[in-house]
């Protein structure tokens, strides 16, 4: 069964060690750019870049343009920022293969590394070298950089740079470049006696002090069997940018013939393969020579042509960088070239077999299986990239035999080598396809389970919403608070389910070609249906929450205002009860009580509109609640306040008339002839105010019975 990926994220092939080194190195590079523009450095690249703001800061410094950022903390704000980053990269012709905004926001490690490498490749590697490449009419930046390095280190017999990985592990190459341009800075013999870590630390420190190049690499990360290629390239281009860039065509041509020279140079100086790898390759070659088996015809031509016609990802092997030159020279291949390329292919084949065997068992967790799936897809792409290398070795072997310049023993040896190479390649390919099929099967099953679980959850939640919509309206504030807490529980469940929904946004869809269209259509229909249901639940939840909050705030404010008005009524009722209306001892006591009545009248004039506002607010809350019981309670509270207001108005009027009557009697009484004119004036003023108090203080709405009969009788008296 032939399986194709319908939704596939492109991943570069890294080991875990290379991921860690690249994360460290790329973080230092980003912070070096930030130091130039005064931006705050990052600490964890995978988490600090997720909201897109730091990426926009980085691009601002690289492009020189001001880029607007969304400051919100929601996922939507982060996606908008990252999409702006991708848009800027596209405008600057930065090639990105299947890297989406959600990948960066979700913190996908490999794709985040891929994004940063694309930025470095464009603004550091290509931008630094474009002028030299143009002058020399070269299109391969790695070949040009390797030519420059070899030209700089040509006079150092201990240095033989063949690639951007293993050739840098001992630290001699970096020191050779620096010594070439700064011979007075240090003694070469002193560096040779150091160990690799010391040499690398010496080179990084010297480059920092004399050339101003940040220590982007740690010696411990380079002094390993296979240093990370991208990190090495990034640091070398930093050197290339500040040092003289004279590259001769002779140096470039020398690099183009590296596969032929590699055999001699590795035997002479031994800086290429490590002892352990060399021994393993020799063991494989010995196995090739002694193992007997059926002579098989080479069946790779069609596959090789297919591999050549499709784009290949970058690989850490120097073999893939020179395949084109080797293929062009197949007609004049010699035994040394064949043995050299065979060793490289067998070395890679051994590491690929180990990489396949150390992969974990297929997990039963969907996120872990996705990670395994993407890791294995990268491994499969690595196989595709090296497929033509295997084919080239087999073609070279056939060509050697066809030339007829070999002894019979040498021909038999080559045939055995090709047979074993073909067999091991086929076994690796079949095992890889089997694991791929298993991962596809498990992943599709787990994802389908996720879809079914989401469907079941949506069904339960939709029923839950129907129950909420049909429940009776809250009869009081406490019942309304219970409804708010019930809605909060629904919101929490929704947020918990959001994690699972986010996982489904990165589905890996695998279908059989024979039923691809129908299977894809069915899955799209299923996803669309679930998406619409999910959106409806989210929309309803958000709208109801806003409505609950709006009503709660208005209702709570009404309760607060009513309580404050009750307290005010209590104070005024108490104050009015303390006013003395008869049996005054002297004019001072009369004046004191008259002033108290005047103050009460003034306070009530200021407060007279509050009751109207409370009545209007109560009607607004009743309309929002749509609850008969709650509405009746609000109307009862409003009526109680209105009655207390009426009583206070009536009592104020009664007290005013009583004071007036008391003073009038005192004026005609012989014992009160000493009452001052001012007392009479004050009293008359209060009496006049009281006579219109019912007109000024009584609220205009709603119309209610205001003890009219009593008012008329008082006026008649």
Buried (B, 14 or more C-beta within 10 A) or exposed (E): EEBEBBEBBBBBBBEEBBBBBBBBBBBBBBBBBBEEEEBEBBEEBBEBBBBBBBBBBBBBBBBEEEBEBBEEEEBEBBBBBBBBBBEBBEEBEBEBEEBBBBBBBBBBBBBBBBBBBBBBBBBBBBBBBEEBBEEBEBEBBBBBBBBBBBBBBBEBEBBBBBBBBBBBBBBBBBBBBBBBBBEEEBEBEEBEEBEBBBBBBBBBEBBEEEBEBBBBBBBEBBBBEBBBBBBBBBBBBBBBBBBEBEBEEEBBEBBBEBBBBBBEBBEEEEBBBBEEBBEBBEEBBEBBBEEEEEEEEBEBEEBBEEBBEEEBBBBBBBBBBBBEBBBEBEEEBBBBBBBBBBBBBBBBBBBBBEBBEEBEEBBEEBEEBBBBBBBBBBBBBBBBBBBBBBBBBBBBBBBBBEEEEBEEEEBBBBBBBBBBBBBBBBEBBEEBBEBBEBBBEBBBEBBEEBBEEBBEBBEEBEEBBEEBEEEEBBBEBEBBBEBBEEBEEBBEBBEEBEEEBEBBEBBBBBBEEEEBEEBBEEBEEBBEEBBEBBEEBBEBBEEBBEEBEEBBEBBBEBBEBBEEBBEBBEEBBEBBEEBBBEEBEEBEEBBEBBEBBBEBBEBBEEBBEBBBEBBEBBBBBBEBBEBEBBBEBBBEBBBEBBEBBBBBBBBBBBBBBBBBBBBBEBEEEEEBEEBEEEBBEBBBBBBEBBBEBBEEBBBEEEEEEBBEEEBEEBEEE
